[in-house]
């Protein structure tokens, strides 16, 4: 858990950027990400060198070699030692700025092999934007003062920075609330045998939270070589069309101990995406807004529903990329649940008739404030291609632990622990009634209602008979009050 002292240090670094005229929060986050990567390269090699010295062997595949490196942009030889964080942080401010801007940034843009390639391959178009030596010196000192010695502290630091990015109110498209992500992960409970994917990953929140879940619940098992290799190299996949998000997401994964996540630039709905029956778990909050040309959409996605709505196309994609028996938890706008036209209806029918729809969790509209007030739900389903929906579990989430206004302050009311506990013990839910916060609806009733998945369609509200006073009684009371008012006015007038 990040402490108040660490938060103050990060806030100080953040404010240094703003004081230097770098006012875009996304730019601040990008520049901090680059500097974190530079420091991590040196920290990693320091550990390698210590281990090599202990066993009296050579460092294997060092990033910073002995001798000099030829800068391809200046054609000058640069000592590798000058490129290391632990050395250039002690340079005078003028030399530090020149070294970082002209040499270090060029160096990280040209790293293309080794365990760090998952992040470094997105560095080609990086731009150094710190404007002056005083600002760089303060930022380097600030980052050096952060404890980034273990993945838990590094991950906490970066997630706090991502939170500041979201709080700025810009680029909110990648900010799915962390507690909602965590709830979805805990409902599907990934294991070391899983292969997980988020086809619209943003800052990689879902796969990062899944990685944290794995390290917390399977810490001992991950010490086995095969499990550790799978965790670091073949368990996590994420795709996005924003290179900035790819860099941020790759760094986020690295800081959580996943050395080589499979994070790639890809339009998941296009012909470029060849994935089919590849993943066992999919977690996503796909984009809702906008539509696209049929021509840009991979043709197989249109077999479930001929539509331009991205939220529906992504559900079709999930069904294609999941293995048989694979499961998905995805956030969808309410329109998917009850939209009356052919496309939403076709998607709902597909999930209920040909797959196994397990749960619909209806969330309050304030969950995504202050960025949007859209009403959303979470769909959970299993790919079977042969049906299997017997009944669907509905939950009416009324509170998520935060106020549902723009401030989103913490409050005691929180349905999330109850949702997780009940979903993981559905056998005990059969006795619940439609007046309860959660209940089952049989498939036959869903079919009868044109596959409508809106909770209010099935929830029953207790109606209490209220007896009002007879009109003549109320009129008599009004006359009495009016008489008293008239009397008071007369008395007041007599004082003049």
C-alpha positions in Angstrom: 0.0 0.0 0.0 1.4 3.4 -1.0 2.1 5.7 1.9 1.3 9.4 2.3 5.0 10.2 2.2 5.4 8.4 -1.2 2.2 10.2 -2.5 3.8 13.5 -1.5 7.0 12.7 -3.4 5.1 11.8 -6.5 2.9 14.9 -6.2 6.1 16.9 -6.0 7.5 15.3 -9.2 4.1 15.9 -10.9 4.1 19.6 -9.9 7.7 20.0 -11.1 6.5 19.1 -14.6 3.6 21.6 -14.4 5.8 24.3 -13.1 8.0 23.8 -16.2 5.1 24.5 -18.5 4.3 20.8 -19.3 0.6 21.1 -18.6 -0.8 18.0 -20.4 -1.2 15.2 -17.8 -0.7 12.6 -20.5 2.6 14.2 -21.5 3.7 14.2 -17.9 2.8 10.5 -17.6 4.7 9.7 -20.8 7.9 11.5 -19.7 7.7 9.9 -16.2 7.3 6.5 -17.9 10.4 6.9 -20.0 12.5 8.0 -17.0 11.2 5.0 -15.0 12.3 2.7 -17.8 15.7 4.2 -17.8 16.1 3.8 -14.1 14.7 0.2 -14.2 17.4 -0.7 -16.8 20.1 0.4 -14.5 18.5 -1.2 -11.4 18.1 -4.5 -13.2 21.8 -4.5 -14.3 23.0 -3.6 -10.8 21.2 -6.8 -9.5 22.7 -8.9 -12.3 26.2 -7.5 -11.5 25.9 -8.3 -7.8 24.8 -11.9 -8.6 27.6 -12.3 -11.1 30.2 -11.0 -8.7 28.9 -13.4 -6.0 29.4 -16.4 -8.3 32.4 -15.0 -10.0 30.9 -15.1 -13.5 30.3 -12.7 -16.3 27.0 -10.7 -16.5 24.7 -12.4 -19.0 23.3 -10.1 -21.7 24.1 -6.8 -20.1 22.2 -3.8 -21.4 25.1 -1.5 -20.5 28.3 -3.1 -21.8 31.9 -2.2 -21.2 33.5 0.4 -23.4 31.5 2.7 -25.6 28.3 2.8 -27.6 28.0 4.5 -31.0 25.2 7.0 -31.0 23.5 6.6 -34.5 22.2 10.1 -34.5 25.4 11.9 -33.7 27.9 9.2 -34.9 29.8 9.8 -31.6 31.2 7.2 -29.2 29.5 7.5 -25.8 30.7 5.6 -22.7 28.1 3.0 -21.6 28.6 4.2 -18.1 27.3 7.7 -19.0 24.0 6.1 -20.0 23.3 4.6 -16.6 21.0 6.3 -14.1 23.3 5.8 -11.1 26.0 7.8 -12.9 24.3 10.5 -14.9 22.2 11.5 -11.9 25.4 12.8 -10.3 26.4 14.9 -13.3 26.2 18.7 -13.1 22.8 19.8 -14.4 24.0 21.0 -17.8 25.9 17.8 -18.5 22.9 15.7 -17.2 20.5 17.5 -19.6 22.8 17.1 -22.6 23.4 13.4 -21.8 19.8 12.4 -21.2 18.4 14.3 -24.1 21.1 13.5 -26.7 22.4 10.1 -25.7 20.2 8.3 -23.1 16.9 8.8 -25.0 18.5 7.8 -28.3 19.9 4.7 -26.6 16.5 3.5 -25.2 14.9 4.2 -28.6 17.3 1.7 -30.2 17.0 -1.1 -27.7 15.4 -4.0 -29.6 16.4 -7.2 -27.9 16.4 -8.9 -24.6 13.7 -9.2 -21.9 13.1 -5.4 -22.0 12.0 -5.5 -25.7 8.3 -5.7 -24.8 8.5 -2.1 -23.6 11.4 -0.8 -25.7 9.8 -1.7 -29.0 7.3 1.1 -28.4 10.0 3.6 -27.8 10.8 4.4 -31.4 8.8 7.6 -31.6 9.5 8.9 -28.1 10.2 12.6 -27.7 12.2 14.1 -24.9 10.1 17.1 -23.7 11.7 18.2 -20.4 12.6 21.8 -21.2 15.6 22.7 -19.0 18.3 21.4 -16.8 16.8 22.6 -13.5 13.6 20.7 -14.1 15.3 17.5 -15.2 17.6 17.6 -12.2 14.6 18.0 -9.8 12.7 15.2 -11.5 15.7 12.8 -11.5 16.2 13.5 -7.8 12.6 12.9 -7.1 12.5 9.6 -8.9 15.8 8.5 -7.3 14.1 9.1 -3.9 11.3 6.7 -4.7 11.6 3.1 -3.5 11.4 1.0 -6.6 13.3 -2.0 -5.3 10.5 -4.5 -5.4 7.6 -5.0 -7.8 4.9 -4.4 -5.2 6.2 -0.9 -4.4 6.9 -0.1 -8.1 3.4 -1.2 -9.1 1.8 0.8 -6.4 3.7 3.9 -7.4 2.7 3.6 -11.0 -0.9 2.9 -10.3 -1.0 6.1 -8.1 0.4 8.0 -11.1 -2.2 6.5 -13.4 -4.8 7.5 -10.8 -3.5 11.1 -11.0 -3.8 10.9 -14.7 -7.4 9.9 -14.6 -8.2 12.5 -11.9 -7.1 15.1 -14.3 -10.2 14.3 -16.4 -8.3 13.8 -19.7 -8.0 10.6 -21.6 -10.6 9.0 -19.4 -11.1 6.3 -22.0 -8.5 4.1 -20.3 -9.7 4.6 -16.8 -11.9 1.8 -15.7 -12.2 2.1 -11.9 -9.7 -0.3 -10.3 -12.2 -1.6 -7.8 -14.5 -2.6 -10.6 -11.7 -4.3 -12.4 -10.7 -6.1 -9.2 -14.3 -7.3 -8.7 -14.3 -8.8 -12.2 -11.0 -10.6 -11.7 -12.1 -12.0 -8.4 -15.4 -13.3 -9.9 -13.6 -15.3 -12.6 -10.6 -16.3 -10.4 -7.8 -16.9 -13.0 -5.3 -19.7 -12.4 -1.8 -20.6 -13.5 -3.3 -22.6 -16.4 -5.0 -19.6 -17.9 -4.1 -17.4 -20.9 -5.6 -14.0 -20.4 -6.4 -11.2 -22.9 -7.8 -7.7 -23.0 -8.4 -6.7 -26.7 -8.9 -3.0 -25.8 -6.4 -2.7 -23.0 -5.7 1.0 -22.5 -3.2 1.2 -19.7 -3.5 -2.6 -19.1 -5.6 -2.4 -16.0 -7.3 -5.7 -16.4 -4.2 -7.8 -17.1 -2.3 -5.9 -14.4 -4.9 -6.7 -11.8 -5.0 -10.3 -13.0 -1.2 -10.4 -12.6 -1.6 -9.1 -9.0 -4.2 -11.7 -8.3 -1.9 -14.5 -9.6 1.0 -13.3 -7.5 -1.1 -13.0 -4.4 -2.9 -16.4 -4.7 -0.3 -18.6 -6.4 2.9 -17.1 -5.0 4.4 -20.4 -4.0 3.4 -22.2 -7.2 4.9 -19.5 -9.3 8.4 -20.4 -7.9 8.2 -23.5 -10.1 10.1 -22.8 -13.3 7.3 -23.7 -15.7 4.7 -21.5 -13.9 7.1 -18.6 -13.5 8.0 -18.7 -17.2 4.3 -18.8 -18.2 3.5 -15.9 -15.9 6.3 -13.7 -17.3 6.1 -14.6 -21.0 2.9 -16.4 -22.2 0.0 -15.7 -19.8 -0.9 -12.1 -20.6 -2.0 -10.5 -23.9 -3.2 -7.0 -24.5 -3.9 -4.9 -27.6 -4.6 -1.3 -28.4 -4.4 1.2 -31.3 -2.8 4.0 -29.2 1.0 3.7 -29.0 1.1 5.9 -25.9 -1.3 3.5 -24.2 0.9 0.6 -25.3 3.9 2.1 -23.7 2.1 2.9 -20.5 0.5 -0.5 -20.4 3.8 -2.3 -21.1 5.5 -0.3 -18.3 2.6 -1.1 -16.0 3.1 -4.8 -16.6 6.9 -4.6 -16.2 6.4 -2.8 -12.8 4.2 -5.7 -11.7 6.9 -8.3 -12.4 5.7 -9.4 -15.9 8.9 -9.1 -17.9 7.6 -9.8 -21.3 3.8 -9.3 -21.7 2.4 -9.8 -25.1 1.3 -6.3 -25.7 0.9 -5.2 -29.3 -0.4 -2.5 -31.6 -3.6 -3.9 -33.1 -7.0 -3.0 -34.2 -8.8 -5.9 -32.6 -11.8 -5.7 -34.8 -9.9 -5.6 -38.1 -8.5 -8.2 -40.4 -5.1 -7.7 -38.7 -6.4 -9.7 -35.7 -6.0 -13.4 -36.6 -6.6 -14.7 -33.1 -9.0 -17.6 -32.9 -9.7 -20.0 -29.9 -6.5 -18.8 -28.2 -7.5 -17.5 -24.7 -9.1 -19.0 -21.7 -10.1 -15.7 -20.0 -11.1 -12.4 -21.5 -11.6 -9.2 -19.4 -12.5 -6.0 -21.1 -14.2 -2.6 -21.1 -14.4 -2.1 -24.8 -15.1 1.3 -26.4 -18.8 2.1 -26.5 -18.9 5.3 -28.6 -18.8 5.5 -32.3 -19.3 3.2 -35.1 -17.2 2.0 -38.0 -17.4 0.9 -41.6 -18.3 -2.7 -42.3 -15.3 -2.7 -44.7 -12.9 -2.3 -41.8 -14.4 -5.1 -39.7 -13.1 -8.6 -39.9 -15.9 -10.5 -41.7 -16.3 -13.3 -39.2 -17.4 -10.8 -36.5 -20.5 -9.9 -38.5 -21.9 -13.4 -38.4 -23.3 -12.9 -34.9 -24.8 -9.5 -35.8 -24.4 -7.2 -38.8 -23.7 -4.0 -37.0 -21.4 -1.0 -36.8 -21.7 -0.7 -33.0 -18.3 -1.4 -31.5 -19.7 -2.8 -28.2 -21.6 -5.5 -30.1 -18.7 -6.3 -32.4 -16.4 -6.8 -29.4 -18.7 -9.4 -27.9 -18.6 -11.2 -31.2 -14.8 -11.0 -31.0 -14.7 -12.4 -27.5 -16.6 -15.5 -28.7 -14.1 -15.9 -31.5 -10.9 -15.6 -29.5 -11.9 -17.7 -26.5 -11.2 -21.4 -26.4 -14.1 -23.7 -25.8 -14.8 -23.5 -22.1 -13.2 -20.1 -21.9 -14.9 -17.4 -20.0 -15.4 -13.6 -20.4 -16.3 -10.7 -18.1 -17.0 -7.6 -20.0 -18.5 -4.2 -19.3 -21.3 -3.2 -21.7 -23.6 -0.2 -22.0 -27.2 -0.8 -21.0 -28.3 -0.6 -24.6 -26.8 -4.0 -25.2 -29.2 -5.5 -22.6 -32.5 -4.4 -24.0 -31.9 -2.7 -27.4 -34.9 -3.6 -29.5 -33.3 -3.6 -33.0 -31.9 -6.7 -34.7 -28.2 -6.4 -33.7 -28.4 -6.2 -29.9 -31.2 -8.9 -30.0 -29.0 -11.2 -32.1 -26.1 -10.8 -29.7 -28.2 -11.6 -26.7 -29.8 -14.5 -28.4 -26.3 -15.9 -29.3 -25.2 -15.7 -25.7 -28.3 -17.3 -24.3 -29.0 -19.9 -27.0 -25.5 -20.9 -28.3 -23.3 -20.1 -25.3 -23.7 -20.1 -21.6 -24.7 -16.7 -20.2 -23.9 -16.8 -16.5 -24.5 -13.4 -15.0 -25.7 -9.8 -15.5 -24.5 -7.3 -12.9 -26.3 -4.0 -13.3 -24.1 -1.1 -12.1 -25.3 2.4 -11.1 -24.7 5.1 -13.6 -22.3 7.0 -11.3 -19.6 4.3 -11.5 -17.8 6.1 -14.3 -18.2 9.7 -13.1 -16.9 12.3 -13.4 -16.0 11.2 -17.0 -19.4 9.8 -18.0 -22.8 9.1 -16.5 -23.6 6.2 -18.8 -25.4 3.2 -17.3 -23.5 0.0 -17.6 -23.6 -3.7 -16.7 -21.1 -6.6 -16.6 -21.8 -9.7 -18.6 -20.2 -12.9 -17.7 -20.4 -15.9 -20.1 -18.7 -19.1 -21.1 -18.0 -20.1 -24.7 -19.6 -23.5 -25.4 -20.9 -23.2 -29.0 -23.5 -25.6 -27.9 -25.7 -23.7 -25.5 -25.9 -24.4 -21.8 -27.7 -21.4 -20.5 -30.2 -22.8 -17.9 -30.7 -19.7 -15.8 -29.0 -16.4 -15.5 -28.0 -14.7 -12.3 -28.9 -11.0 -11.9 -27.4 -8.6 -9.3 -28.6 -5.1 -8.7 -25.5 -3.2 -7.6 -26.6 -0.1 -5.7 -23.3 1.0 -4.2 -19.6 0.5 -5.1 -18.0 2.0 -2.1 -17.9 5.6 -3.5 -20.4 8.4 -3.8 -22.2 8.4 -7.2 -21.6 12.0 -7.9 -18.7 13.7 -9.6 -16.6 13.8 -6.4 -16.6 10.0 -5.9 -15.7 10.1 -2.3 -15.4 6.9 -0.3 -18.5 5.8 1.5 -19.4 2.8 3.7 -22.0 1.3 1.4 -20.4 -1.2 -0.9 -22.0 -4.2 -2.7 -18.8 -5.5 -4.3 -17.8 -8.0 -1.5 -21.4 -9.3 -1.5 -21.3 -9.7 -5.3 -18.0 -11.6 -5.3 -19.2 -13.9 -2.4 -22.6 -14.7 -4.0 -21.3 -15.3 -7.5 -18.7 -17.7 -6.2 -21.5 -19.6 -4.3 -24.4 -19.6 -6.7 -25.8 -22.8 -5.3 -27.0 -20.7 -2.3 -28.8 -18.2 -4.6 -31.6 -20.5 -5.6 -33.7 -19.5 -2.6 -33.5 -15.8 -3.4 -36.7 -14.0 -4.6 -37.2 -11.2 -7.1 -37.5 -8.8 -4.2 -33.9 -9.5 -3.3 -30.9 -7.7 -4.6 -29.8 -10.9 -6.5 -31.8 -13.6 -8.1 -32.0 -16.2 -10.9 -34.1 -15.8 -14.0 -34.8 -19.1 -16.0 -33.9 -19.2 -19.7 -37.5 -19.8 -20.7 -38.5 -16.5 -19.2 -35.7 -14.7 -20.9 -36.7 -16.2 -24.3 -40.4 -15.2 -23.6 -39.2 -11.6 -23.2 -37.2 -11.4 -26.4 -34.0 -12.1 -24.6 -34.3 -8.9 -22.6 -31.5 -8.7 -20.0 -32.5 -5.5 -18.2 -32.7 -6.2 -14.5 -35.9 -4.1 -14.0 -37.7 -6.4 -16.4 -37.6 -9.1 -13.8 -37.1 -7.5 -10.5 -40.2 -7.2 -8.3 -40.7 -4.2 -6.1 -42.7 -4.5 -2.9 -45.7 -2.2 -3.2 -47.1 -0.8 0.1 -50.7 0.4 0.3 -50.7 4.0 1.6 -54.0 5.3 2.9 -54.4 9.0 2.6 -56.8 11.2 4.6 -60.2 12.0 3.0 -60.3 15.2 1.0 -62.8 16.8 3.4 -60.5 16.3 6.4 -57.6 17.9 4.5 -59.8 20.8 3.4 -60.9 21.4 7.0 -57.3 21.5 8.2 -56.4 24.0 5.5 -59.4 26.2 6.5 -58.3 26.1 10.1 -54.8 27.1 9.2 -56.1 29.9 6.9 -58.3 31.2 9.7 -55.2 31.4 12.0 -53.2 33.2 9.4 -56.0 35.7 8.8 -56.3 36.3 12.6 -52.5 36.9 12.9 -52.6 39.4 10.0 -55.5 41.3 11.6 -53.6 41.5 14.9 -50.5 42.7 13.2 -52.4 45.5 11.3 -53.9 46.7 14.6 -50.4 47.5 15.9 -50.0 50.2 13.2 
